[in-house]
């Protein structure tokens, strides 16, 4: 099977983010202007794996558009999981995670950790490609500690005959820090016979178009910036088509937060402390609310959902703020994560 899009299609993807981009969140973002495709949270494949129902739901709700993702290192268990996935014939796409940079993940030699072992990548991909007849893709980074061997890693992945490849233009050890090296995307697009999707700081419609034009990639993938700005995929399509780009106001953002609140307070994943889950999303949103980061400062110190919503109202709809424009880019000196990990 080939990719469901061409190399010159300017395709848009919602990136997978664990405990963020579940079925409910994909539905919310789609309501503001759906991406062409999305990748669901990964299934961790090991001896005692199971397909978590909430994660599976994301793919089953929209199987033509949402891709299942595996992360693992044991070929036997992966083959067994692929066979089980075939029991859901409506699911069309399967992705292998070779890019997760979380230390607790790569230290188990899965995700981005596999980029240290090209032979293992070949073996896993041989099994997955042999067992899966649908669209098969890989999401990777440019290297583990350094990116000097990116070309060799890309060629290794291409040997596995994927239908398309997503490249996050940072190494695993970079996490989300520092500027992505889009020259690696350009290199991949030139070498690869299959479409290349660019990932890493795809922060706005302007940035998306610039990356596509400069690298000749087939499209872009956005994760953290799509949490920050759910209109981003609508804006991308408008920009690509040469139409006026929608500019949300802070009042629109307040409506988005209300939807996130309803999502956080419902379903099987609801938390005892809804405000804690909601803050996961608002940490990203706040990077575009005010240039001094005052909204984030007070949001993080709110206690309980009522206090949190008062802060949201004060900065988004009260005091003359409702009609202010929501910045399409994060403000440069505002950190979206309280641990200063940095980078969206």
PLY file of the C-alpha trace (Angstrom):
ply
format ascii 1.0
element vertex 344
property float x
property float y
property float z
element edge 343
property int vertex1
property int vertex2
end_header
0.00 0.00 0.00
1.25 3.53 -0.70
0.86 6.68 1.39
-2.64 8.22 1.17
-1.08 11.47 -0.09
1.46 12.56 -2.69
4.96 13.98 -2.24
3.70 17.44 -3.24
0.40 17.42 -1.33
1.18 19.79 1.57
-0.39 17.33 3.99
-0.99 18.23 7.64
-0.67 15.91 10.65
-1.46 16.16 14.34
1.50 14.65 16.20
1.06 12.05 18.95
1.55 13.23 22.54
1.09 10.74 25.35
-1.81 11.55 27.69
-2.67 14.59 25.56
-3.80 13.65 22.04
-6.47 11.12 22.93
-9.73 10.62 21.02
-11.43 13.49 22.82
-8.64 15.94 22.09
-8.46 14.91 18.43
-12.19 15.57 18.21
-11.82 19.00 19.81
-9.00 20.06 17.47
-10.89 18.73 14.47
-13.78 21.00 15.37
-11.54 24.02 14.85
-10.20 22.82 11.49
-9.13 19.20 11.19
-5.65 18.11 10.17
-5.53 15.77 7.19
-4.28 12.99 9.48
-3.40 12.33 13.11
-1.25 9.76 14.91
-2.73 8.33 18.08
-0.89 7.87 21.36
1.41 4.87 21.12
0.77 1.33 22.25
3.78 0.07 24.25
4.36 -3.42 22.85
5.93 -5.99 25.22
5.13 -9.45 26.52
2.08 -8.32 28.48
0.88 -5.54 26.16
-2.75 -4.67 25.68
-4.51 -2.28 23.34
-5.73 0.36 25.77
-9.38 0.98 24.84
-9.14 4.78 25.09
-6.17 4.83 22.70
-7.75 2.35 20.31
-10.88 4.51 20.26
-8.96 7.36 18.62
-8.25 5.18 15.58
-11.61 3.44 15.49
-13.50 6.76 15.64
-11.87 7.86 12.38
-9.86 4.98 10.88
-9.32 6.65 7.51
-7.56 9.58 9.17
-6.03 8.39 12.46
-2.90 6.24 12.49
-2.10 3.64 15.18
1.43 3.80 16.60
3.59 1.05 18.13
6.64 1.50 20.34
8.66 -1.58 21.25
11.80 -3.63 20.66
10.81 -7.33 20.66
9.98 -8.66 17.20
7.93 -11.60 18.49
5.62 -9.43 20.56
5.40 -6.83 17.79
4.38 -9.50 15.26
1.72 -10.72 17.68
0.43 -7.16 18.15
0.27 -6.53 14.40
-1.72 -9.74 13.98
-4.14 -8.55 16.65
-4.42 -5.15 14.97
-5.50 -6.88 11.77
-8.64 -7.91 13.65
-9.74 -4.31 13.13
-9.87 -4.18 9.32
-11.18 -0.62 9.38
-7.78 0.59 10.66
-5.67 1.53 7.65
-2.42 2.98 9.02
0.31 1.80 11.39
3.35 3.80 12.53
6.60 2.74 14.26
7.89 5.16 16.90
11.64 5.74 16.50
11.60 9.22 17.94
10.29 9.42 21.52
12.99 11.37 23.42
11.78 10.79 26.99
14.69 9.31 29.00
12.40 6.79 30.71
11.54 5.53 27.21
14.86 5.53 25.36
16.67 3.95 28.34
14.52 0.87 27.66
15.89 0.84 24.10
12.59 1.75 22.50
11.44 4.89 20.71
14.39 7.18 20.05
16.68 4.71 21.81
16.52 2.40 18.78
18.37 4.96 16.67
21.53 3.64 18.36
20.89 0.22 16.82
20.27 0.26 13.05
20.34 -3.52 12.87
17.49 -3.76 15.34
15.51 -1.19 13.37
15.92 -3.31 10.22
14.73 -6.41 12.06
11.66 -4.73 13.58
10.67 -3.08 10.32
11.06 -6.35 8.42
8.56 -7.95 10.79
6.10 -5.06 10.70
6.20 -4.66 6.93
5.80 -8.40 6.50
2.81 -8.63 8.85
1.03 -5.40 7.91
-0.56 -4.87 4.52
-1.91 -1.39 5.17
-0.12 1.93 5.10
3.09 1.64 7.16
5.07 4.66 8.35
7.93 5.57 10.68
8.37 8.60 12.93
12.05 9.22 13.65
14.56 11.81 14.80
17.80 12.81 13.08
19.99 10.80 15.45
20.47 9.88 19.07
23.22 12.17 20.42
24.47 13.60 17.13
23.04 13.73 13.62
26.16 13.03 11.54
24.88 9.58 10.62
21.36 10.75 9.69
21.74 9.70 6.06
22.67 6.16 7.11
19.76 5.99 9.56
17.36 7.23 6.90
18.62 4.64 4.41
18.21 1.97 7.11
14.58 3.02 7.60
13.96 3.12 3.86
15.16 -0.50 3.59
12.06 -1.42 5.62
9.83 -0.13 2.79
7.67 2.38 4.71
5.01 4.27 2.79
6.04 7.59 4.33
8.43 8.88 7.00
8.05 11.67 9.55
11.33 13.29 10.58
11.55 15.41 13.73
14.50 17.65 12.91
16.24 17.25 16.27
18.26 14.49 17.91
16.85 12.43 20.77
19.17 14.07 23.29
17.99 17.52 22.25
14.50 16.70 23.50
12.62 19.86 22.44
15.48 22.29 23.04
17.30 24.30 20.43
16.41 25.04 16.84
15.44 22.13 14.56
17.82 21.47 11.68
15.50 21.61 8.70
18.40 20.91 6.35
17.96 17.29 7.40
14.35 17.41 6.22
15.53 18.79 2.89
18.16 16.05 2.67
15.57 13.38 3.44
13.07 14.73 0.90
15.77 14.69 -1.78
16.88 11.12 -1.05
13.61 9.41 -0.17
11.37 7.79 -2.80
8.44 8.09 -0.35
6.89 11.25 1.14
8.68 12.97 4.02
6.67 14.81 6.69
8.50 17.56 8.62
8.15 17.76 12.40
9.70 20.04 15.00
8.63 23.60 15.85
5.96 23.78 13.16
4.53 26.70 15.08
2.26 28.55 12.64
0.83 28.59 9.12
3.65 30.89 8.01
6.26 28.52 9.44
4.59 25.49 7.87
4.60 27.02 4.40
8.20 28.18 4.78
9.38 24.70 5.82
7.50 23.03 2.97
8.85 25.46 0.37
12.43 25.32 1.65
12.69 21.57 2.19
10.34 20.25 -0.55
8.77 17.91 2.02
5.30 16.44 1.52
3.76 18.14 4.54
4.12 19.03 8.18
3.28 17.61 11.60
2.48 19.74 14.63
1.92 18.60 18.22
2.59 21.08 21.00
1.70 24.03 18.80
-1.60 22.39 17.92
-2.36 22.12 21.65
-1.47 25.81 21.98
-3.43 26.85 18.90
-6.19 24.45 17.77
-6.86 26.63 14.71
-3.39 25.92 13.31
-4.46 23.30 10.75
-7.28 25.53 9.45
-4.77 28.38 9.23
-2.28 26.18 7.38
-4.84 25.18 4.78
-5.91 28.79 4.32
-2.29 29.86 3.95
-1.51 27.07 1.48
-4.56 28.04 -0.60
-3.76 31.76 -0.60
-6.89 32.65 1.39
-7.17 35.05 4.37
-5.92 33.34 7.52
-8.30 33.21 10.49
-7.16 35.19 13.54
-8.69 33.97 16.81
-9.28 36.32 19.73
-8.66 35.67 23.40
-12.40 35.14 23.78
-12.12 32.32 21.25
-9.32 30.86 23.35
-11.55 30.98 26.43
-14.13 28.93 24.52
-11.41 26.41 23.63
-10.40 26.09 27.28
-14.03 25.43 28.20
-14.08 22.50 25.78
-10.82 21.19 27.26
-12.33 21.49 30.73
-15.36 19.45 29.72
-13.07 16.85 28.20
-10.81 16.68 31.27
-13.81 16.28 33.56
-15.39 13.42 31.62
-14.59 10.00 30.26
-12.54 7.14 31.63
-9.42 9.28 31.91
-10.98 11.91 34.14
-8.74 12.84 37.03
-9.62 13.53 40.64
-8.10 16.97 40.17
-9.50 18.27 36.89
-7.51 21.48 37.25
-4.24 19.53 37.11
-5.17 17.90 33.82
-6.47 21.15 32.38
-3.21 22.88 33.27
-1.39 20.39 31.02
-3.11 22.00 28.07
-3.06 25.59 29.33
0.71 25.47 29.84
0.95 25.40 26.04
-1.91 27.82 25.36
-0.51 30.45 27.71
2.62 30.95 25.60
0.53 33.03 23.17
-1.73 34.94 25.58
0.52 37.75 26.86
4.15 38.58 26.19
5.09 38.91 29.87
3.80 35.46 30.80
1.60 36.84 33.57
-1.32 34.57 32.61
0.87 31.48 32.94
2.30 32.72 36.23
-1.11 33.10 37.84
-2.61 30.04 36.12
0.06 27.77 37.58
-0.63 29.09 41.07
-4.40 28.66 40.90
-5.82 26.13 43.34
-8.90 24.23 42.25
-10.97 24.51 39.10
-12.97 27.56 40.24
-9.80 29.55 40.93
-8.27 28.42 37.64
-11.30 29.54 35.65
-11.25 32.93 37.37
-7.70 33.42 36.13
-8.74 32.38 32.62
-11.66 34.84 32.66
-9.49 37.69 33.93
-6.88 37.31 31.18
-9.05 36.13 28.29
-12.43 37.86 28.45
-12.44 40.50 31.20
-10.59 43.82 31.48
-10.99 44.53 27.78
-9.11 41.38 26.72
-11.87 39.53 24.83
-11.21 41.16 21.44
-7.41 41.02 21.62
-5.76 38.79 19.06
-4.27 35.48 20.12
-0.66 35.43 18.92
-0.08 32.90 16.11
3.42 32.29 17.50
4.42 31.81 21.13
5.95 34.89 22.71
9.75 34.46 22.67
10.41 34.89 26.38
7.45 32.89 27.67
8.19 29.30 28.67
5.33 26.90 28.05
6.62 24.40 30.58
7.24 25.17 34.24
10.30 22.89 34.30
11.95 25.04 31.61
12.31 22.14 29.21
11.67 24.71 26.52
10.73 24.34 22.92
7.34 23.67 21.48
0 1
1 2
2 3
3 4
4 5
5 6
6 7
7 8
8 9
9 10
10 11
11 12
12 13
13 14
14 15
15 16
16 17
17 18
18 19
19 20
20 21
21 22
22 23
23 24
24 25
25 26
26 27
27 28
28 29
29 30
30 31
31 32
32 33
33 34
34 35
35 36
36 37
37 38
38 39
39 40
40 41
41 42
42 43
43 44
44 45
45 46
46 47
47 48
48 49
49 50
50 51
51 52
52 53
53 54
54 55
55 56
56 57
57 58
58 59
59 60
60 61
61 62
62 63
63 64
64 65
65 66
66 67
67 68
68 69
69 70
70 71
71 72
72 73
73 74
74 75
75 76
76 77
77 78
78 79
79 80
80 81
81 82
82 83
83 84
84 85
85 86
86 87
87 88
88 89
89 90
90 91
91 92
92 93
93 94
94 95
95 96
96 97
97 98
98 99
99 100
100 101
101 102
102 103
103 104
104 105
105 106
106 107
107 108
108 109
109 110
110 111
111 112
112 113
113 114
114 115
115 116
116 117
117 118
118 119
119 120
120 121
121 122
122 123
123 124
124 125
125 126
126 127
127 128
128 129
129 130
130 131
131 132
132 133
133 134
134 135
135 136
136 137
137 138
138 139
139 140
140 141
141 142
142 143
143 144
144 145
145 146
146 147
147 148
148 149
149 150
150 151
151 152
152 153
153 154
154 155
155 156
156 157
157 158
158 159
159 160
160 161
161 162
162 163
163 164
164 165
165 166
166 167
167 168
168 169
169 170
170 171
171 172
172 173
173 174
174 175
175 176
176 177
177 178
178 179
179 180
180 181
181 182
182 183
183 184
184 185
185 186
186 187
187 188
188 189
189 190
190 191
191 192
192 193
193 194
194 195
195 196
196 197
197 198
198 199
199 200
200 201
201 202
202 203
203 204
204 205
205 206
206 207
207 208
208 209
209 210
210 211
211 212
212 213
213 214
214 215
215 216
216 217
217 218
218 219
219 220
220 221
221 222
222 223
223 224
224 225
225 226
226 227
227 228
228 229
229 230
230 231
231 232
232 233
233 234
234 235
235 236
236 237
237 238
238 239
239 240
240 241
241 242
242 243
243 244
244 245
245 246
246 247
247 248
248 249
249 250
250 251
251 252
252 253
253 254
254 255
255 256
256 257
257 258
258 259
259 260
260 261
261 262
262 263
263 264
264 265
265 266
266 267
267 268
268 269
269 270
270 271
271 272
272 273
273 274
274 275
275 276
276 277
277 278
278 279
279 280
280 281
281 282
282 283
283 284
284 285
285 286
286 287
287 288
288 289
289 290
290 291
291 292
292 293
293 294
294 295
295 296
296 297
297 298
298 299
299 300
300 301
301 302
302 303
303 304
304 305
305 306
306 307
307 308
308 309
309 310
310 311
311 312
312 313
313 314
314 315
315 316
316 317
317 318
318 319
319 320
320 321
321 322
322 323
323 324
324 325
325 326
326 327
327 328
328 329
329 330
330 331
331 332
332 333
333 334
334 335
335 336
336 337
337 338
338 339
339 340
340 341
341 342
342 343
